[in-house]
Amino acid sequence: MKIKIIAVLLLCLPMAMACNAGQKEKSVTLTKEQLLDKIKGGWAGKTIGCTFGSPVEFRYNGRMVPDTTVIPWPDHYIKWEYDNESGLYDDLYMDLTFVDVLERCGLDAPVDSLAKAFAYAGYKLWHANQAARYNIMHGINPPESGYWKNNPHADDIDFQIESDFAGLMSPGMPVAAAEVCDRVGHIMNYGDGWYGGVYVATMYTLAFLYNDIDKVVNEALRAIPDSSDYHKCISDAIRWSKENPDWRVTWQKIEDKYADEISCPKGTKDPFDIQAKVNSAYVVMGLLYGKGDFGRTIDIAARCGADADCNPSTAAGILGTMLGYSKIPEKWMVNLREVEDRNFDYTDISLNRAYVLGLDHALQMVKRNGGKVDGDKVMIALQTPTPVRLEQSFEGLALVSKDTVRYNNFRKPWVRDFEGSGIVLMGRVRGKAHSEEDNSDYVAKLAVDIDGKRETIDMPESFTRRRFDIYWNYELPQGKHKITVSWLNPIPDTNVILEGTLIYKNKE
């Protein structure tokens, strides 16, 4: 099923110490050294925050990490993660994939080049990223690869955790950052999933200008349409953070109002929550309750649970940009320095190289957006955050049911009658290795018959090439339907496993 949509390209104050009360300035001038220090602070903070939250990532779903649970920061911690858990750093290697393409192909690199670079990389991906990778490998290209009718994970966090580069290369220029986000973010996301990336990138652009975290968080929200669910969630998180001195009270309010999603198949009616807007709210809480303290910021962002490595990574990247590399406390930097010359897996880019590329791309963006570079002085023509277009995933749908199913052998066709207008089948191929290794070229072929119409689906056993869900269709006529799934090419020691079904209906 391939749904065509049309991509539409999107089309202040200086630093606090230089502000004139009540006046908006048109430009701000930084030295290259100041600019580089902030870019380095962003990348460093992102890496530190990701590592810090790793022990509690998705181990506290629908609940906070209690104060009695110590989140450790031992010596040589980042080096250990590099050596043993390189898949942790999808926050970094996804960002750097796009940085690399921009370096090789220029800032106007075609979307096709950006999409193929990550789709055919050897690293591990999940949710919207993996669904988009599969789409691209099977001829569904951006922006269709991220559109919700082609990607059931369109509202997930994926672009939010990899949009940092767009903000770091656009100091003081949120409109320019949003244009980058439009091209890249729709590779894997749509709607709230895209807004998460736009909002994060915008906060980065403003962190170059302000030493006031409240200002950054509030001003950046102007980039998001106020009628969107994402805007409403973040607005509530900001308001509740002002009203409640205890961050736990705000966490509970967000959980009660926004955690019951109907988008991500795994997260629907489940404590597991990877939707962008809720995890963005946790980033905001870390920033606002952290009040500029680096350790407290990442601790709160991690203790909110859910995607508890990505959220402190984002919060620390934004705060690190504001503070600058030179002002991140030594407690956090000593572990980072051990790895700054090491390339992230599946990339040719280390942190030290990312710093250099980041400065070069930022200088190019400054010049193409009306600024000037004169020797050591960088004059940035400031931009005001402007709302991007309104997008709504899963519009007009309501959940009928989600059922956990364990059907391990499609050698006998699986049949179900249901009533509604949409269906998702969750599942995977499991070979005898039972691992995430890419040591199989086997591709299971499934026939899905629904109302007399057949679609044949390829499901690779390979973890990096896998199809994240078996089948989905959000465009059935409201009414009664019958679905049959058959496995056309079974082999020994391998199963196609159905793990759950979701049924949707049209909203009344």
C-alpha positions in Angstrom: 0.0 0.0 0.0 1.6 3.2 -1.1 0.0 6.5 -0.3 1.1 9.6 -2.3 1.3 12.9 -0.6 2.8 16.2 -1.8 5.8 17.6 0.0 5.5 21.3 0.6 8.7 23.0 1.6 8.5 25.5 4.4 9.5 28.3 3.7 14.5 38.2 19.4 16.7 39.0 21.1 20.5 38.7 21.2 22.3 37.0 24.0 21.0 38.1 27.4 24.1 40.2 28.3 23.6 42.3 25.1 19.8 42.8 25.4 18.1 46.2 25.4 15.0 45.9 27.5 11.9 45.9 25.4 13.7 46.0 22.1 14.1 43.2 19.5 17.4 43.1 17.7 17.8 42.2 14.1 21.2 40.6 14.5 23.8 39.4 17.0 27.5 39.0 16.6 29.5 36.1 18.1 33.1 35.2 17.7 33.9 32.0 16.0 35.3 30.8 19.3 32.0 31.5 21.0 30.0 29.8 18.3 32.3 26.7 18.3 32.0 26.5 22.1 28.2 26.3 21.9 28.2 23.8 19.0 30.6 21.6 20.9 28.5 22.0 24.0 25.5 20.7 22.1 27.2 17.6 20.8 28.9 16.9 24.1 25.7 17.3 26.1 23.8 15.1 23.8 26.4 12.3 24.2 26.6 12.6 28.0 22.8 12.7 28.4 22.3 9.6 26.2 24.8 7.7 28.2 23.5 8.8 31.6 19.9 7.7 30.9 20.9 4.3 29.3 20.4 2.2 32.5 16.7 3.2 32.8 15.7 3.4 29.1 12.2 1.9 28.8 12.6 0.1 32.1 10.2 2.5 33.8 7.1 2.6 31.5 4.1 4.5 32.8 6.0 5.2 36.0 8.7 7.5 37.3 12.2 6.2 38.2 12.1 6.4 42.0 14.6 8.4 44.0 15.8 5.2 45.7 17.1 4.1 42.3 20.6 5.5 41.8 21.4 6.3 38.1 25.2 5.7 38.1 28.0 7.7 36.5 31.1 5.6 36.9 34.5 6.3 35.6 35.1 5.4 31.9 31.3 5.0 31.4 31.0 6.5 27.9 34.0 4.4 26.8 32.3 1.3 28.1 29.1 2.0 26.2 31.1 2.7 23.0 32.8 -0.7 23.4 29.8 -2.8 24.5 26.5 -1.1 23.5 27.1 1.0 20.4 23.4 0.7 19.4 22.6 3.0 22.3 23.9 5.9 20.3 21.2 6.0 17.6 20.6 9.6 18.9 24.1 10.4 17.6 24.7 8.2 14.5 21.4 9.1 12.9 22.2 12.8 13.4 25.7 12.3 12.0 24.5 10.4 9.0 22.7 13.5 7.9 25.7 15.7 8.8 27.9 13.5 6.6 25.6 13.8 3.6 25.5 17.6 4.0 29.2 17.6 4.1 29.6 15.5 1.0 26.7 16.9 -1.1 26.3 20.4 0.2 23.6 22.0 2.3 21.1 21.6 -0.5 21.7 17.8 -0.6 18.7 16.1 -2.2 16.3 14.3 0.1 16.9 11.1 -1.8 20.6 11.2 -0.8 19.7 11.8 2.9 17.1 9.1 2.9 19.3 6.4 1.3 22.2 7.2 3.5 20.4 6.0 6.6 18.2 3.4 5.0 21.3 1.4 3.7 23.5 2.0 6.8 24.4 -1.0 8.8 23.3 0.3 12.2 20.2 -0.8 14.2 17.0 1.2 14.0 13.6 1.0 15.6 10.0 2.3 15.2 9.5 5.1 12.7 13.1 5.0 11.5 13.0 1.2 10.8 9.6 1.5 9.2 10.9 4.3 6.9 14.0 2.3 6.1 11.9 -0.6 5.0 9.7 1.7 2.9 12.7 3.3 1.2 14.2 -0.1 0.5 10.9 -1.1 -1.2 10.4 2.0 -3.3 8.3 4.2 -1.0 10.4 7.4 -0.9 10.2 10.6 1.2 7.9 12.1 2.2 5.6 9.1 1.6 8.1 7.0 3.7 7.2 8.9 6.8 3.5 9.5 6.1 1.2 7.8 8.7 -0.7 5.7 6.2 2.5 4.2 5.1 4.2 4.3 8.6 2.3 3.4 11.7 5.0 5.0 13.8 4.7 8.4 12.3 4.0 10.1 15.6 6.9 8.3 17.4 10.0 10.0 18.8 12.4 9.2 16.0 13.0 12.5 14.3 12.9 14.3 17.7 16.1 12.5 18.8 18.0 13.2 15.5 17.0 16.7 14.7 19.6 18.3 16.9 22.0 18.8 13.9 19.4 21.1 12.2 19.4 23.4 15.2 23.1 23.3 15.8 23.8 24.3 12.2 21.2 27.2 12.4 22.3 29.4 15.3 19.6 32.1 15.9 17.8 31.0 12.7 14.7 28.9 13.6 13.1 29.3 10.1 16.2 28.0 8.4 16.3 25.0 10.9 12.6 24.3 10.1 13.4 24.1 6.4 16.0 21.5 7.1 13.6 19.6 9.4 11.0 19.6 6.6 13.3 17.8 4.3 14.8 15.4 6.7 11.9 14.9 9.2 9.4 13.6 6.7 11.7 10.8 5.7 10.6 9.0 8.8 7.8 11.0 10.6 4.7 13.1 10.1 2.5 15.2 12.3 3.5 15.0 16.0 6.5 13.0 15.1 7.7 15.7 12.8 6.8 18.5 15.3 9.0 16.9 17.9 12.0 17.4 15.7 11.0 21.0 14.7 10.5 22.0 18.3 13.8 20.5 19.5 15.7 22.0 16.6 14.1 25.4 17.3 15.2 25.2 21.0 18.7 24.6 19.9 18.7 27.7 17.6 17.5 29.8 20.5 20.0 28.3 23.0 22.7 30.2 21.0 21.0 33.5 21.9 19.5 33.3 25.4 20.8 32.4 28.8 17.2 31.9 30.0 15.9 28.4 29.7 12.3 29.5 30.2 12.7 31.9 27.2 14.1 29.1 25.0 11.3 26.6 25.9 8.5 29.1 25.4 9.8 31.0 22.4 10.5 27.7 20.5 6.9 26.6 20.8 5.9 29.4 18.4 7.2 27.1 15.6 4.4 24.6 16.2 0.8 25.2 15.1 -1.2 26.0 18.3 -4.1 23.8 17.1 -2.0 20.7 17.1 -2.1 18.1 19.8 1.7 18.4 20.2 1.4 22.2 20.9 -1.3 21.5 23.5 0.7 18.9 25.3 3.9 21.1 25.5 1.8 24.1 26.5 0.4 22.1 29.4 3.8 20.8 30.4 5.1 24.4 30.5 2.1 25.7 32.4 2.0 22.8 34.9 5.8 23.2 35.5 5.2 26.8 36.6 2.2 25.9 38.8 3.8 22.8 40.6 7.1 23.1 42.4 7.4 19.3 42.4 8.1 17.8 38.9 6.4 14.6 39.9 3.0 16.4 40.1 3.5 17.6 36.5 4.6 14.2 35.4 1.3 12.7 36.7 -0.8 15.3 34.9 0.9 14.6 31.6 0.5 10.8 32.2 -3.2 11.2 32.9 -4.0 13.5 30.0 -1.7 12.4 27.1 -0.2 9.0 27.6 -3.2 7.0 26.2 -2.1 7.0 22.6 -3.7 5.3 19.6 -0.8 5.7 17.2 2.3 3.5 17.8 1.0 -0.1 17.7 3.2 -1.3 20.5 2.4 1.8 22.7 -1.3 1.8 22.2 -3.1 0.7 25.5 0.3 -0.1 26.9 2.5 1.6 29.5 5.3 1.7 26.8 5.3 5.2 25.4 7.4 6.3 22.5 5.2 9.0 21.1 6.9 12.3 20.5 4.7 14.7 22.4 4.9 13.0 25.8 8.7 12.4 25.5 9.0 16.1 24.4 7.1 17.0 27.6 9.7 15.1 29.6 12.5 17.0 27.9 10.7 20.3 28.7 10.3 19.2 32.4 14.0 18.4 32.6 14.9 21.8 31.3 12.5 23.8 33.3 12.8 22.0 36.6 16.6 21.7 36.1 16.9 25.5 36.1 20.2 25.4 34.2 21.9 22.9 36.5 23.3 20.2 34.1 23.1 17.3 36.5 19.7 18.0 37.8 18.4 18.6 34.2 19.4 15.2 32.9 18.4 13.5 36.2 14.8 14.7 36.0 14.6 14.0 32.2 15.7 10.5 32.9 13.5 9.9 35.9 10.4 10.7 33.9 10.9 7.2 32.4 9.8 6.1 28.9 12.6 6.9 26.4 14.9 7.7 29.3 18.2 7.9 27.4 16.9 10.0 24.5 15.1 12.6 26.7 18.1 13.5 28.8 20.2 13.5 25.7 18.0 16.1 24.1 17.8 18.2 27.2 21.5 18.1 27.8 22.2 19.0 24.2 20.1 22.1 24.4 21.5 23.1 27.8 25.0 22.3 26.6 24.5 24.7 23.7 23.3 27.4 26.1 26.2 26.9 28.6 28.9 26.1 26.0 31.4 23.2 26.1 33.7 25.1 28.4 31.1 25.4 31.1 29.8 21.8 31.3 30.9 20.6 34.7 34.0 18.5 34.8 32.2 15.6 36.5 30.5 15.0 33.1 33.4 15.9 30.8 36.1 13.6 32.2 34.3 10.5 30.7 33.5 12.3 27.4 37.2 13.2 26.7 38.1 9.6 26.5 36.0 9.0 23.4 36.1 12.3 21.5 38.5 11.0 18.9 36.6 7.7 18.3 34.2 7.4 15.4 30.7 6.3 16.2 29.9 2.9 14.8 28.9 2.8 11.1 30.2 6.4 10.6 33.5 8.1 9.8 32.7 10.9 12.3 33.9 11.3 15.9 32.8 14.0 18.2 35.9 16.1 17.5 35.1 15.9 13.8 31.4 16.7 14.5 32.5 19.9 16.2 34.5 21.0 13.2 31.8 20.1 10.7 29.2 21.7 12.9 31.0 25.0 12.8 31.6 24.9 9.1 27.9 24.2 8.4 26.8 26.9 10.8 29.0 29.5 9.0 27.5 28.5 5.7 24.0 28.8 7.0 24.7 32.2 8.5 25.9 33.5 5.2 23.1 32.1 3.1 20.5 33.5 5.5 21.6 37.2 5.4 24.5 37.1 8.0 28.2 37.8 7.5 31.5 36.2 8.5 34.3 38.7 8.8 37.5 37.3 10.1 36.7 36.0 13.6 33.3 37.8 13.8 30.1 36.1 12.9 27.1 38.3 12.4 23.9 36.3 12.5 20.7 37.8 11.0 18.1 36.7 13.6 14.9 35.0 12.7 11.6 34.7 14.7 10.1 31.2 15.1 7.2 30.9 12.6 4.5 28.2 12.8 5.1 25.3 10.4 2.1 23.8 8.6 -0.6 21.8 10.4 -0.3 18.0 10.1 -2.4 15.4 11.9 -1.6 11.7 11.9 -4.4 9.1 12.4 -7.0 11.7 11.7 -10.6 10.5 11.9 -9.7 7.2 13.6 -10.7 5.8 16.9 -9.5 2.6 18.5 -11.9 -0.3 18.7 -9.6 -2.9 20.3 -6.1 -4.0 20.9 -5.6 -7.7 21.4 -2.4 -9.6 22.3 -2.2 -12.6 20.1 0.5 -15.4 20.0 0.2 -17.2 16.6 3.5 -18.9 15.9 3.0 -20.8 12.7 1.4 -19.3 9.6 1.9 -22.6 7.8 -1.8 -22.8 8.6 -3.5 -19.6 7.5 -4.6 -17.2 10.2 -8.2 -15.9 9.7 -10.1 -13.2 11.5 -13.4 -11.4 11.1 -13.6 -7.8 12.3 -15.6 -4.7 12.1 -14.1 -1.3 11.6 -12.1 0.8 9.1 -8.5 -0.1 9.9 -6.3 -2.9 11.1 -2.7 -3.4 12.2 -1.0 -6.7 12.7 2.1 -6.7 14.8 4.7 -9.4 14.5 8.1 -10.5 13.2 10.2 -13.3 11.7 12.2 -15.3 14.2 14.9 -17.7 13.0 16.8 -20.2 14.9 19.5 -17.7 15.9 16.9 -15.7 17.9 19.1 -12.7 17.9 19.5 -9.2 16.4 22.3 -10.4 14.2 22.2 -9.8 10.4 23.2 -13.4 9.5 20.2 -14.3 7.4 19.2 -13.5 3.8 15.9 -15.2 4.3 12.8 -13.2 3.4 9.4 -14.6 4.4 6.6 -14.0 1.9 3.1 -13.5 3.3 -0.1 -13.3 1.4 -2.7 -11.0 3.1 -6.2 -11.4 1.7 -8.8 -8.9 2.9 -12.2 -8.7 1.4 -11.1 -10.7 -1.6 -8.1 -8.5 -2.4 -4.6 -9.9 -2.0 -1.3 -8.1 -1.1 2.0 -10.0 -0.9 4.4 -8.8 1.8 8.1 -9.4 2.1 9.4 -9.8 5.7 13.2 -10.1 5.9 14.6 -12.0 8.9 17.5 -9.6 9.0 17.2 -7.2 11.9 18.3 -4.2 9.9 16.1 -4.9 6.9 13.1 -6.1 8.9 9.5 -5.0 8.4 8.5 -3.5 11.8 4.9 -4.6 11.6 3.3 -7.4 9.5 0.4 -5.4 8.0 -1.6 -2.3 8.3 -4.4 -0.6 6.4 -6.2 2.5 7.7 -8.4 3.0 4.6 -10.9 0.3 4.7 -14.6 1.2 4.3 -16.3 1.2 7.7 -18.0 -2.2 8.1 -17.4 -5.9 8.4 -14.3 -7.5 7.0 -12.4 -10.8 6.9 -8.6 -11.0 6.8 -6.5 -14.1 6.0 -2.7 -14.3 6.3 -0.8 -17.2 4.7 2.9 -17.9 4.7 3.9 -18.7 1.2 7.6 -19.9 1.6 8.1 -21.5 5.0 11.4 -23.0 6.0 12.6 -25.2 8.9 13.6 -23.7 12.2 12.0 -20.3 11.4 8.6 -18.9 12.4 6.6 -15.9 11.4 5.0 -14.7 14.7 1.9 -12.7 15.1 2.0 -10.7 18.4 -1.0 -8.5 18.4 -3.9 -6.9 16.5 -5.3 -3.4 16.5 -8.7 -2.6 15.1 -9.8 1.0 14.3 -13.1 2.6 13.3 -14.1 6.0 12.0 -14.7 8.6 14.6 -18.4 9.5 15.0 
